[in-house]
Amino acid sequence: MQNKTDDLDLNKRNLNRWRLILGSFAEDNLKVDGEYFEIDETLNFLYDREYSESGGYSLNNLNDFNNFNNSKEKRFSREKSSLTVPKWISKVKKLFPKETVEIMQNQALEKYKLTEILTDENILKEIEPNIELLKNILAFKDTMNAGVKKLAYEIVKKVVEEIKNKMEIEIKKVFYGKKLANSTAVNKIFKNLDIKKTVRHNLKNYDYKDKKFFVDKLYFNQNIKKYNPYNIIILIDESGSMLDSVIYTSVMASIFANLPYLSVKLVIFDISIVDLSEYIREPIDILFKVQLGGGTDIVKALEYAKKITIAPDKTIVILISDLFDSNDYKLMYKNASDIIESGSKLFVLTALDYNANISYDKEAAKYFSKIGAKVGALTPNKLSKWISDSIF
């Protein structure tokens, strides 16, 4: 049985936890103490912003309004926190598990706009690298000084490498193991044995007397086609709403570029066109060249794809956009039809990421599908399967 001391300790812990949940406005009725004081201070530094003059506090009636004003006056009449953003970052990492740290960092940037996190080199060193931090760095990269940008580059590099390692496994699962006939394999394994070719080339070794067939050389089908690669032209809309897709597309393109049976071009566009194919093996460099925002000229992007297409019957054009075009829809559809009628395949992706949180022009997507394009919002490995199925 628990003794009274244990019961008191349990009640005390529970009260402190409730106090942390309810926040600083419960201070008059529930006091936080001991080890919880530091946690409370750290939480208040961020979440008291919810009740600032510009915060998002929701009041349903007059009593709520009066109660809120009274408690707000009491709260803000107290001594302000001694925490600064750098101190807060350090405390968060010390007091909370990694998953919670990432959530709080993301909320600090996304919801409470603590952009000091991204422009102060000392703070940035303390931040836990993750995909959300990567997106914020790309959004604010133009406001960074040289020292901070150098550090941000290293953070982006680390996150991109993690994404690439995951995607590479998925993409190679799709492509490797595809059996291509009439070629010699480097990996000589039984499942790739070309029995017909092996028999044909060893007929000279047949012993008619003993009726035995001797094989002095085996022939295999290979997993990798070395010549006549398929041409992949990727057109990626760099408007702000497409940031997740820009990140995953850049990484995916770099993986595709290392497959010997694919020749890859990567083009980003808003109202102008930038061909980044020369940087395709370095997705970090691509991401730092992206300028988020602006209009969307899909007409110009499709025209550029037509211009650089050499062998239409061995070309796949991938348009990644929310399809909210700022140009002429009729001309956009005509260019798409021209690409399909030439013999090229056209994939239209309204999103390419692992979340599939998509907002796109549904009427435009329907029309693209009607004229023969494959349309969808996909994860990178599903796009890889689409391409693989089209090639093999």
C-alpha positions in Angstrom: 0.0 0.0 0.0 1.1 3.5 -0.7 1.8 5.6 2.4 0.5 9.2 2.9 3.8 10.7 1.7 3.5 8.9 -1.6 -0.2 10.1 -1.9 0.8 13.7 -1.2 3.6 13.5 -3.8 1.3 12.1 -6.4 -1.3 14.8 -5.8 1.3 17.5 -5.9 2.6 16.2 -9.3 -0.9 16.0 -10.7 -1.7 19.5 -9.5 1.5 20.9 -11.1 0.7 19.1 -14.3 -2.8 20.6 -14.4 -1.3 24.0 -13.7 1.0 23.6 -16.7 -1.9 22.5 -18.9 -4.1 25.5 -17.8 -1.3 28.0 -18.2 -0.3 31.1 -16.3 -3.9 32.4 -15.9 -4.5 29.6 -13.4 -1.8 31.0 -11.2 -4.2 32.5 -8.6 -5.7 29.1 -7.8 -3.0 26.7 -8.7 0.6 27.5 -7.8 3.4 25.9 -9.8 6.5 25.0 -7.8 9.8 23.1 -7.6 11.0 21.4 -10.8 7.9 22.6 -12.7 8.7 26.3 -12.4 11.3 26.2 -15.1 9.0 24.2 -17.4 6.2 26.8 -16.7 8.5 29.7 -17.6 9.5 28.1 -20.8 5.9 27.3 -21.9 4.8 30.8 -20.9 7.5 32.5 -23.0 5.9 31.0 -26.1 2.3 30.4 -25.4 1.5 33.6 -23.5 1.7 35.1 -27.0 -1.7 33.5 -27.6 -3.2 36.2 -25.3 -1.2 39.2 -26.5 -3.0 42.1 -28.1 -2.5 40.5 -31.5 -3.1 36.9 -30.4 -5.9 34.6 -31.4 -7.9 34.4 -28.2 -11.5 33.6 -28.8 -14.2 35.2 -26.6 -17.8 33.9 -26.8 -19.7 36.3 -24.6 -19.4 39.4 -22.4 -18.6 37.5 -19.2 -15.7 35.8 -21.0 -14.5 39.2 -22.1 -14.6 40.7 -18.6 -13.0 37.6 -17.0 -10.3 37.6 -19.7 -9.5 41.4 -19.2 -9.3 41.0 -15.5 -6.9 38.0 -15.6 -4.9 39.6 -18.4 -4.3 42.7 -16.3 -3.1 40.5 -13.4 -0.9 38.5 -15.6 0.8 41.3 -17.4 1.3 43.4 -14.3 3.7 40.7 -13.0 7.4 40.9 -13.7 8.2 40.0 -17.3 10.1 36.8 -18.1 13.9 37.1 -18.2 14.0 34.6 -21.1 15.3 35.7 -24.5 14.9 33.6 -27.7 18.4 32.1 -27.4 17.8 31.1 -23.7 14.4 29.8 -24.6 15.8 27.5 -27.3 18.4 26.1 -24.9 15.8 25.5 -22.2 13.4 23.8 -24.6 16.1 21.3 -25.7 17.0 20.6 -22.0 13.5 20.2 -20.7 11.5 18.4 -23.4 11.9 15.3 -25.6 13.0 15.7 -29.2 9.5 15.3 -30.7 8.1 18.1 -28.4 11.1 20.3 -29.2 10.4 20.1 -32.9 6.7 20.9 -32.4 7.5 24.0 -30.2 10.1 25.2 -32.6 7.7 24.9 -35.5 5.0 26.7 -33.6 7.4 29.5 -32.7 8.2 30.0 -36.4 4.9 29.3 -38.0 2.3 30.6 -35.5 4.2 33.2 -33.4 6.6 34.4 -36.1 9.8 34.3 -34.0 11.9 34.9 -37.1 14.8 35.8 -34.9 15.4 32.0 -34.7 16.3 32.1 -38.4 18.4 35.2 -38.5 20.6 34.8 -35.4 23.6 32.4 -35.9 23.9 31.4 -32.3 20.2 30.5 -32.1 20.3 28.6 -35.4 23.1 26.4 -34.0 20.8 25.2 -31.3 17.8 24.4 -33.5 16.8 20.8 -34.1 17.0 20.2 -37.9 13.8 19.0 -39.6 11.6 19.5 -42.7 9.7 22.4 -41.2 12.9 24.2 -40.3 14.1 23.6 -43.8 11.0 25.2 -45.3 11.3 28.2 -43.0 15.0 28.6 -44.0 14.0 28.6 -47.6 11.3 31.2 -47.0 13.6 33.6 -45.1 17.0 32.8 -46.8 17.1 36.2 -48.5 17.0 38.0 -45.1 20.0 36.2 -43.8 23.5 37.6 -43.6 26.4 35.6 -45.0 27.4 33.9 -41.8 23.8 32.8 -41.0 23.2 31.7 -44.6 26.3 29.5 -44.4 25.0 27.8 -41.3 21.5 27.5 -42.8 23.1 25.8 -45.8 24.6 23.1 -43.6 21.2 22.6 -41.9 19.4 22.2 -45.2 22.1 19.8 -46.4 21.6 17.6 -43.4 17.8 17.5 -43.7 18.0 17.0 -47.5 20.4 14.0 -47.0 17.9 12.4 -44.6 15.1 12.9 -47.1 17.3 11.6 -49.9 18.3 8.5 -48.0 14.6 7.6 -47.4 13.5 8.3 -50.9 16.5 6.5 -52.5 15.5 3.3 -50.8 11.9 3.6 -52.0 12.8 4.6 -55.6 15.4 1.9 -56.0 12.9 -0.7 -54.8 10.7 0.4 -57.7 13.4 0.5 -60.5 15.9 -2.2 -59.6 14.8 -5.7 -60.3 13.1 -4.7 -63.5 14.2 -7.3 -66.0 15.4 -5.9 -69.3 15.9 -8.3 -72.2 18.8 -8.4 -74.7 21.5 -7.1 -72.5 24.4 -8.4 -70.4 24.2 -8.0 -66.7 26.9 -7.1 -64.2 25.1 -8.9 -61.4 24.9 -12.5 -62.5 22.2 -14.0 -60.5 20.0 -17.0 -61.4 16.7 -15.1 -61.7 18.3 -13.0 -64.5 19.6 -16.0 -66.4 18.7 -15.7 -70.2 18.1 -19.4 -70.9 17.4 -18.9 -74.7 20.5 -16.9 -75.3 22.7 -19.2 -73.2 21.5 -22.3 -75.2 21.8 -20.5 -78.5 25.4 -19.5 -77.9 26.5 -22.9 -76.5 24.9 -25.1 -79.2 28.4 -25.8 -80.5 29.2 -27.6 -77.3 26.4 -30.2 -77.7 27.8 -33.8 -77.5 25.7 -35.8 -79.9 27.3 -39.1 -78.8 26.5 -38.7 -75.1 23.6 -36.4 -75.7 24.9 -33.9 -73.3 25.0 -30.2 -73.4 28.1 -28.4 -72.1 27.9 -24.7 -71.2 31.1 -22.7 -71.1 29.4 -19.3 -70.9 26.2 -18.1 -69.2 24.2 -15.1 -70.4 22.0 -12.9 -68.2 19.4 -10.2 -68.6 20.4 -7.1 -66.7 18.6 -4.8 -64.3 20.0 -1.6 -65.8 19.6 -0.4 -69.4 22.7 1.4 -70.4 21.7 3.1 -73.6 18.8 5.0 -75.2 17.6 6.4 -71.8 14.2 7.8 -71.3 14.1 11.6 -71.1 12.3 13.0 -68.1 11.4 16.7 -68.2 10.2 18.0 -64.8 8.5 21.3 -64.6 8.0 22.5 -61.1 5.8 25.5 -60.0 7.8 27.5 -57.4 4.9 29.5 -56.0 4.8 29.6 -52.2 2.0 27.0 -51.9 4.2 24.4 -53.7 7.1 24.5 -51.3 6.8 20.9 -50.1 6.6 19.7 -53.7 9.6 21.8 -54.6 11.7 20.1 -51.9 10.7 16.5 -52.7 10.9 17.1 -56.5 14.5 18.5 -56.2 15.6 15.5 -54.2 13.7 13.0 -56.4 15.3 14.5 -59.6 18.8 14.1 -58.2 18.1 10.4 -57.5 16.6 9.9 -61.0 19.7 11.6 -62.5 21.9 8.8 -61.1 19.8 6.1 -62.8 21.6 5.1 -66.0 18.3 4.6 -68.0 17.0 8.1 -67.2 18.1 11.5 -68.6 16.6 14.2 -66.4 15.9 17.9 -67.0 14.6 20.1 -64.1 12.9 23.4 -64.8 11.4 25.7 -62.2 8.9 28.4 -63.2 6.7 31.2 -62.0 6.2 33.9 -64.7 9.6 33.1 -66.0 11.6 29.9 -66.7 14.8 28.8 -65.1 16.5 25.6 -66.3 18.4 24.1 -63.3 19.4 20.8 -65.0 23.1 21.6 -64.6 22.6 21.5 -60.8 20.4 18.5 -60.7 22.8 16.3 -58.8 22.9 18.8 -55.9 19.4 19.4 -54.7 20.6 21.8 -52.0 21.9 24.2 -54.6 18.6 24.0 -56.4 16.6 24.8 -53.3 18.8 27.8 -52.5 18.1 29.1 -56.1 14.3 28.8 -55.7 12.4 32.2 -55.3 9.1 31.4 -53.7 6.0 33.4 -54.6 5.0 35.3 -57.8 2.7 34.4 -60.5 2.3 31.1 -62.4 2.8 30.8 -66.2 2.1 27.2 -67.0 1.8 28.0 -70.7 5.4 29.2 -70.8 6.6 26.1 -68.9 4.8 23.7 -71.3 6.2 25.6 -74.3 9.7 25.2 -72.9 9.2 21.5 -72.5 8.1 21.2 -76.1 11.2 23.1 -77.1 13.7 20.9 -75.3 12.0 17.6 -76.3 14.3 15.6 -78.7 12.7 12.1 -78.8 9.0 12.5 -78.0 8.3 8.7 -78.0 10.9 8.3 -75.2 10.0 11.4 -73.2 7.9 11.9 -70.1 6.9 15.5 -69.1 6.0 15.9 -65.5 4.2 19.1 -64.6 4.0 19.8 -60.8 1.7 22.6 -60.0 -1.6 23.6 -58.3 -2.8 24.6 -61.8 -3.9 28.0 -60.8 -2.5 29.6 -63.9 -2.1 33.3 -64.4 -2.1 33.0 -68.2 -4.4 31.6 -70.9 -6.1 28.3 -70.0 -6.9 27.5 -73.6 -3.3 27.9 -74.7 -2.3 25.9 -71.6 -4.5 23.0 -72.7 -3.3 23.3 -76.3 0.3 23.0 -75.3 -0.5 20.0 -73.2 -2.4 18.4 -76.1 0.6 19.1 -78.4 2.9 17.2 -76.0 0.6 14.2 -75.8 -0.1 14.1 -79.6 3.7 14.2 -80.3 4.0 10.8 -78.5 5.3 12.1 -75.2 3.7 11.1 -71.9 2.4 13.9 -69.7 2.0 13.5 -65.9 0.3 16.4 -64.1 0.9 16.3 -60.3 -1.0 18.7 -58.1 1.3 17.8 -55.2 4.4 15.6 -54.8 5.1 15.0 -51.1 4.2 12.6 -48.2 1.3 14.7 -46.9 -0.9 15.2 -49.9 -2.4 18.3 -48.4 -3.5 19.7 -51.7 -5.4 22.8 -53.0 -5.6 22.9 -56.7 -7.7 23.9 -59.7 -10.0 20.9 -60.0 -11.5 21.9 -63.3 -8.1 22.2 -64.9 -7.1 18.8 -63.5 -10.2 17.3 -65.0 -9.5 18.8 -68.4 -5.8 17.5 -68.3 -7.1 14.1 -67.6 -9.7 14.3 -70.4 -7.0 15.0 -73.0 -4.9 12.1 -72.0 -2.6 13.2 -69.2 -2.2 11.2 -66.0 -3.3 13.4 -63.1 -2.9 13.0 -59.4 -1.3 14.0 -56.1 1.4 11.4 -55.4 4.2 10.5 -53.0 7.6 10.2 -54.7 7.7 6.4 -54.7 4.3 6.3 -56.4 5.5 8.6 -59.1 8.5 6.4 -59.5 6.2 3.4 -60.1 4.2 5.4 -62.7 7.5 6.2 -64.5 8.8 2.7 -64.1 5.5 1.2 -65.5 5.8 3.6 -68.5 9.4 2.6 -69.3 9.5 -1.1 -68.8 
